[in-house]
Amino acid sequence: MAKKEKRKRYVIDSSGEKYPFSKGVLVRSLTKTGLSINEAYNIADEVAAKFKGTITSEDLTNLVFKVLKNQYGKKIAEKYKQLVEEKEILVVEADGKTFVPFSRGILAGSIRSAGVDTQEAFEIAKRIADYLRRKGKFRIKRAELRDITVKFLKRKLGKEYAQRYLLWRQMKRLDKPVIILIGGATGVGKSKLAAELAGILEINRMASTDSIREVMRKMISKELVPSIHVSSYEAGDVVYKFGEMEKEQKILYGFLDQTEKVLTGVEAVINRAIKENISLIVEGIHLIPGVFDRLKEKAYVIHLILTTLDEEIHKSRFKSREKVSQRTSKKYLRNFKAIRLIQDYLYKTAAEKNIPIVENIDFDQTREKAIEIITEKMIREVGVKI
């Protein structure tokens, strides 16, 4: 028996553009009237059954109105018509069949990847939305939306910001993953910066060297590898093989011994990301400058070191953390000199190896500086033309 041919339905909008009819888009509009998902799908199915071939957007609205009125009354039908008249902007995916609602918030988030502050990013997104409505572009291809955004950024902020935006829109098509490494001493703000960058740059995979160390503690006994079972600034006290030495030297040797062990796990996580071609952000004290330079053939590796040179600001961060976590400041402040000694080591090593150093005093400025460093290096390596 011959297979029944699936009906193809199309809608022609007021500009004359023809696009496939989407029950999903209609359902999304119907739920805004107060209908449940099941009710909306039932209406969409009934509407789809009442026409074939091509229908104008105006006739489609009238058809939906009629079906809604019969099923749920005039009030719901009028509410639907009002929503249609407001004309929701829909973004057409690459397949030409899938539509998603245009979101100023999502666009603003993408614009922030160029290093634009939050308020200005939302303002630019609003201007783009207003422009689309003025031009009657209620169905816009994602590539066209990207090109319009580039033009707005170039006009408003200059070519540099447009290049940065375009770079991160192209990230999924890169031949290698982006591996961002954020090193720095305890309490300088590494995890907060990593979380912010992950959201802004749309990098979904993150890792912490502290978390990797915690997993290793469960797998390797304290007797076998004592240094991973204490904090980085205490490792010198349990690494007995170094014998007698000055206290400062002992702190650094202990830290480096722990780092050597932890980096085995870190490298495994990075290699997995490279194998899957998935971008990754890793943060942690164990990320010594230059340690993963050998991976640059396999990934776009961007390393930066976060510091807080002002001792009072650094101390205050430990006290602030008490309010949002289970960690008290007493232990950190008791070992503050050791923490600062490790920071000095990381700072000097980064300077020697030309690894970017970001001073974290004002977090907003820190975030923008980090984005600038990352995007500028990526633009140099990838090349972005507009």
C-alpha positions as semicolon CSV with decimal commas, in nm:
position;residue;x (nm);y (nm);z (nm)
1;M;0,000;0,000;0,000
2;A;0,139;0,341;-0,097
3;K;0,246;0,564;0,190
4;K;0,017;0,862;0,238
5;E;0,191;1,181;0,128
6;K;0,235;1,434;0,407
7;R;0,058;1,765;0,345
8;K;0,286;2,063;0,301
9;R;0,146;2,390;0,430
10;Y;0,288;2,737;0,383
11;V;0,208;3,087;0,509
12;I;0,258;3,409;0,313
13;D;0,304;3,714;0,537
14;S;0,218;4,077;0,458
15;S;0,559;4,136;0,298
16;G;0,498;3,851;0,051
17;E;0,752;3,616;0,212
18;K;0,656;3,248;0,211
19;Y;0,753;3,021;0,500
20;P;0,647;2,675;0,628
21;F;0,348;2,663;0,863
22;S;0,463;2,563;1,211
23;K;0,227;2,410;1,464
24;G;0,492;2,472;1,731
25;V;0,488;2,847;1,669
26;L;0,107;2,851;1,674
27;V;0,102;2,653;2,000
28;R;0,342;2,904;2,160
29;S;0,107;3,189;2,067
30;L;-0,201;3,001;2,190
31;T;-0,050;2,929;2,533
32;K;-0,010;3,305;2,580
33;T;-0,390;3,332;2,575
34;G;-0,410;3,108;2,881
35;L;-0,461;2,770;2,710
36;S;-0,271;2,467;2,839
37;I;-0,014;2,296;2,616
38;N;-0,258;2,012;2,538
39;E;-0,540;2,253;2,459
40;A;-0,312;2,459;2,236
41;Y;-0,196;2,150;2,045
42;N;-0,555;2,038;1,991
43;I;-0,641;2,381;1,843
44;A;-0,328;2,374;1,625
45;D;-0,417;2,028;1,495
46;E;-0,772;2,141;1,411
47;V;-0,642;2,453;1,232
48;A;-0,390;2,247;1,031
49;A;-0,667;2,009;0,924
50;K;-0,877;2,295;0,783
51;F;-0,634;2,411;0,513
52;K;-0,372;2,274;0,278
53;G;-0,125;2,431;0,042
54;T;-0,073;2,803;0,102
55;I;-0,258;3,049;0,325
56;T;-0,200;3,418;0,396
57;S;-0,106;3,518;0,750
58;E;-0,429;3,723;0,769
59;D;-0,645;3,426;0,666
60;L;-0,458;3,204;0,911
61;T;-0,531;3,447;1,195
62;N;-0,899;3,452;1,102
63;L;-0,909;3,073;1,086
64;V;-0,749;3,038;1,431
65;F;-0,989;3,303;1,565
66;K;-1,288;3,106;1,435
67;V;-1,167;2,774;1,581
68;L;-1,087;2,935;1,916
69;K;-1,425;3,108;1,932
70;N;-1,607;2,778;1,869
71;Q;-1,403;2,592;2,128
72;Y;-1,337;2,847;2,406
73;G;-1,548;3,154;2,335
74;K;-1,497;3,504;2,200
75;K;-1,284;3,633;2,490
76;I;-0,999;3,387;2,426
77;A;-1,029;3,438;2,050
78;E;-1,004;3,816;2,087
79;K;-0,700;3,778;2,314
80;Y;-0,528;3,568;2,049
81;K;-0,604;3,825;1,778
82;Q;-0,461;4,102;1,995
83;L;-0,138;3,905;2,045
84;V;-0,107;3,849;1,669
85;E;-0,154;4,219;1,600
86;E;0,141;4,293;1,830
87;K;0,343;4,077;1,585
88;E;0,599;3,862;1,763
89;I;0,940;3,856;1,594
90;L;1,051;3,501;1,516
91;V;1,405;3,388;1,437
92;V;1,432;3,125;1,162
93;E;1,692;2,855;1,222
94;A;1,926;2,728;0,949
95;D;1,687;2,448;0,845
96;G;1,429;2,710;0,740
97;K;1,155;2,522;0,926
98;T;1,227;2,582;1,294
99;F;1,130;2,913;1,456
100;V;1,220;3,053;1,799
101;P;1,092;3,378;1,952
102;F;1,329;3,672;1,930
103;S;1,459;3,757;2,278
104;R;1,620;4,088;2,365
105;G;1,769;3,924;2,674
106;I;1,937;3,645;2,477
107;L;2,067;3,891;2,217
108;A;2,199;4,120;2,492
109;G;2,379;3,821;2,644
110;S;2,544;3,749;2,309
111;I;2,643;4,113;2,270
112;R;2,809;4,103;2,611
113;S;3,057;3,848;2,472
114;A;3,209;4,140;2,282
115;G;3,299;4,303;2,614
116;V;2,997;4,537;2,617
117;D;2,862;4,617;2,964
118;T;2,518;4,486;3,058
119;Q;2,322;4,811;3,034
120;E;2,463;4,905;2,695
121;A;2,414;4,551;2,561
122;F;2,043;4,564;2,651
123;E;2,013;4,909;2,494
124;I;2,165;4,785;2,166
125;A;1,937;4,478;2,171
126;K;1,635;4,707;2,220
127;R;1,742;4,924;1,926
128;I;1,777;4,615;1,707
129;A;1,427;4,497;1,809
130;D;1,284;4,843;1,727
131;Y;1,465;4,840;1,392
132;L;1,320;4,499;1,300
133;R;0,967;4,616;1,382
134;R;1,008;4,937;1,180
135;K;1,130;4,736;0,882
136;G;0,850;4,482;0,921
137;K;1,099;4,196;0,970
138;F;0,888;3,963;1,181
139;R;1,055;3,655;1,033
140;I;1,432;3,688;1,032
141;K;1,700;3,431;0,961
142;R;1,956;3,385;1,238
143;A;2,242;3,471;1,003
144;E;2,066;3,796;0,904
145;L;2,011;3,885;1,271
146;R;2,381;3,829;1,334
147;D;2,475;4,057;1,042
148;I;2,241;4,332;1,165
149;T;2,390;4,305;1,514
150;V;2,741;4,338;1,370
151;K;2,638;4,657;1,187
152;F;2,484;4,807;1,500
153;L;2,793;4,726;1,707
154;K;3,028;4,865;1,443
155;R;2,827;5,188;1,418
156;K;2,783;5,231;1,794
157;L;3,113;5,105;1,939
158;G;3,350;5,046;1,647
159;K;3,497;4,765;1,440
160;E;3,680;4,608;1,736
161;Y;3,357;4,527;1,922
162;A;3,192;4,397;1,606
163;Q;3,486;4,159;1,553
164;R;3,464;4,035;1,910
165;Y;3,093;3,963;1,877
166;L;3,141;3,783;1,547
167;L;3,421;3,572;1,691
168;W;3,202;3,412;1,958
169;R;2,914;3,358;1,713
170;Q;3,158;3,150;1,506
171;M;3,290;2,948;1,799
172;K;3,084;2,636;1,727
173;R;3,242;2,615;1,382
174;L;3,603;2,632;1,502
175;D;3,832;2,340;1,421
176;K;3,961;2,319;1,781
177;P;3,801;2,385;2,120
178;V;3,872;2,693;2,332
179;I;4,036;2,609;2,666
180;I;4,037;2,903;2,909
181;L;4,260;2,863;3,215
182;I;4,211;3,099;3,511
183;G;4,487;3,065;3,771
184;G;4,555;3,258;4,088
185;A;4,595;3,226;4,463
186;T;4,321;3,133;4,708
187;G;4,055;3,402;4,748
188;V;4,125;3,623;4,446
189;G;3,790;3,555;4,270
190;K;3,874;3,278;4,020
191;S;3,551;3,079;4,052
192;K;3,331;3,388;4,025
193;L;3,513;3,505;3,711
194;A;3,495;3,155;3,558
195;A;3,118;3,139;3,614
196;E;3,066;3,485;3,462
197;L;3,276;3,406;3,155
198;A;3,098;3,074;3,105
199;G;2,763;3,255;3,087
200;I;2,880;3,541;2,868
201;L;3,087;3,333;2,624
202;E;2,831;3,048;2,621
203;I;3,085;2,785;2,729
204;N;2,885;2,514;2,901
205;R;3,164;2,303;3,047
206;M;3,359;2,416;3,354
207;A;3,606;2,249;3,590
208;S;3,776;2,345;3,914
209;T;4,116;2,212;4,018
210;D;3,986;2,200;4,377
211;S;3,704;1,967;4,265
212;I;3,950;1,748;4,077
213;R;4,170;1,734;4,388
214;E;3,864;1,632;4,593
215;V;3,795;1,339;4,358
216;M;4,160;1,232;4,382
217;R;4,135;1,235;4,762
218;K;3,861;0,971;4,740
219;M;4,074;0,754;4,513
220;I;4,424;0,792;4,662
221;S;4,502;0,738;5,030
222;K;4,655;0,998;5,258
223;E;4,946;0,763;5,329
224;L;5,029;0,727;4,959
225;V;5,002;1,093;4,853
226;P;4,969;1,314;5,165
227;S;4,998;1,650;4,987
228;I;4,658;1,630;4,810
229;H;4,474;1,573;5,139
230;V;4,539;1,924;5,271
231;S;4,500;2,280;5,142
232;S;4,753;2,407;4,889
233;Y;4,913;2,640;5,143
234;E;4,950;2,356;5,400
235;A;5,101;2,090;5,174
236;G;5,456;2,171;5,284
237;D;5,375;2,053;5,636
238;V;5,292;1,698;5,520
239;V;5,550;1,643;5,247
240;Y;5,816;1,480;5,460
241;K;6,062;1,396;5,185
242;F;6,189;1,753;5,174
243;G;6,320;1,731;5,532
244;E;6,445;2,048;5,700
245;M;6,420;2,373;5,506
246;E;6,313;2,733;5,551
247;K;5,940;2,783;5,610
248;E;5,878;2,986;5,290
249;Q;6,063;2,733;5,078
250;K;5,870;2,451;5,243
251;I;5,535;2,621;5,157
252;L;5,630;2,651;4,790
253;Y;5,772;2,298;4,764
254;G;5,455;2,159;4,920
255;F;5,234;2,362;4,687
256;L;5,432;2,246;4,382
257;D;5,419;1,883;4,498
258;Q;5,039;1,902;4,530
259;T;5,013;2,084;4,195
260;E;5,210;1,814;4,016
261;K;4,963;1,550;4,139
262;V;4,646;1,751;4,072
263;L;4,752;1,851;3,722
264;T;4,742;1,484;3,620
265;G;4,365;1,494;3,673
266;V;4,331;1,839;3,517
267;E;4,510;1,725;3,202
268;A;4,273;1,427;3,174
269;V;3,972;1,663;3,187
270;I;4,126;1,893;2,925
271;N;4,218;1,603;2,696
272;R;3,858;1,476;2,714
273;A;3,732;1,820;2,607
274;I;3,983;1,828;2,320
275;K;3,878;1,480;2,209
276;E;3,512;1,586;2,203
277;N;3,595;1,930;2,055
278;I;3,405;2,098;2,340
279;S;3,524;2,429;2,483
280;L;3,608;2,438;2,852
281;I;3,690;2,681;3,134
282;V;3,920;2,556;3,412
283;E;3,991;2,761;3,723
284;G;4,220;2,691;4,014
285;I;4,533;2,766;4,210
286;H;4,716;2,472;4,050
287;L;4,719;2,626;3,700
288;I;5,080;2,736;3,697
289;P;5,160;2,967;3,401
290;G;5,281;2,780;3,095
291;V;5,195;2,435;3,227
292;F;4,969;2,346;2,931
293;D;5,156;2,525;2,650
294;R;5,216;2,187;2,485
295;L;4,842;2,155;2,413
296;K;4,830;2,463;2,188
297;E;4,845;2,250;1,873
298;K;4,527;2,070;1,980
299;A;4,325;2,361;2,123
300;Y;4,306;2,738;2,151
301;V;4,458;2,766;2,499
302;I;4,417;3,100;2,675
303;H;4,577;3,133;3,017
304;L;4,543;3,427;3,253
305;I;4,636;3,483;3,616
306;L;4,405;3,665;3,856
307;T;4,562;3,858;4,143
308;T;4,470;4,089;4,428
309;L;4,784;4,281;4,517
310;D;4,618;4,488;4,789
311;E;4,641;4,280;5,109
312;E;4,342;4,441;5,281
313;I;4,114;4,381;4,984
314;H;4,239;4,023;4,965
315;K;4,165;3,965;5,337
316;S;3,819;4,119;5,305
317;R;3,724;3,864;5,037
318;F;3,762;3,576;5,282
319;K;3,529;3,751;5,525
320;S;3,277;3,817;5,246
321;R;3,278;3,448;5,148
322;E;3,151;3,353;5,494
323;K;2,814;3,509;5,408
324;V;2,754;3,287;5,103
325;S;2,933;2,960;5,187
326;Q;3,023;2,720;5,466
327;R;3,387;2,833;5,462
328;T;3,493;3,053;5,753
329;S;3,764;3,313;5,717
330;K;3,966;3,207;6,026
331;K;4,169;2,932;5,859
332;Y;4,248;3,146;5,553
333;L;4,350;3,448;5,759
334;R;4,564;3,228;5,983
335;N;4,749;3,109;5,670
336;F;4,735;3,442;5,488
337;K;5,113;3,480;5,459
338;A;5,139;3,139;5,292
339;I;4,856;3,231;5,051
340;R;5,034;3,555;4,961
341;L;5,361;3,370;4,910
342;I;5,192;3,139;4,655
343;Q;5,036;3,445;4,485
344;D;5,380;3,606;4,454
345;Y;5,514;3,288;4,295
346;L;5,228;3,271;4,043
347;Y;5,260;3,643;3,967
348;K;5,636;3,623;3,900
349;T;5,603;3,306;3,692
350;A;5,327;3,465;3,480
351;A;5,540;3,777;3,423
352;E;5,837;3,563;3,314
353;K;5,626;3,364;3,068
354;N;5,425;3,664;2,935
355;I;5,097;3,523;3,067
356;P;4,836;3,803;3,108
357;I;4,786;3,916;3,469
358;V;4,452;4,068;3,572
359;E;4,431;4,266;3,895
360;N;4,092;4,203;4,057
361;I;3,979;4,508;4,254
362;D;3,656;4,609;4,080
363;F;3,491;4,289;3,952
364;D;3,310;4,456;3,659
365;Q;3,641;4,588;3,530
366;T;3,805;4,251;3,592
367;R;3,540;4,072;3,387
368;E;3,567;4,317;3,096
369;K;3,948;4,297;3,103
370;A;3,937;3,917;3,096
371;I;3,695;3,920;2,800
372;E;3,923;4,164;2,620
373;I;4,231;3,944;2,673
374;I;4,051;3,628;2,564
375;T;3,883;3,773;2,256
376;E;4,188;3,963;2,136
377;K;4,399;3,647;2,149
378;M;4,128;3,448;1,971
379;I;4,096;3,711;1,698
380;R;4,473;3,696;1,641
381;E;4,467;3,316;1,616
382;V;4,141;3,264;1,427
383;G;4,113;3,582;1,224
384;V;3,774;3,751;1,200
385;K;3,679;3,961;0,898
386;I;3,381;4,196;0,882
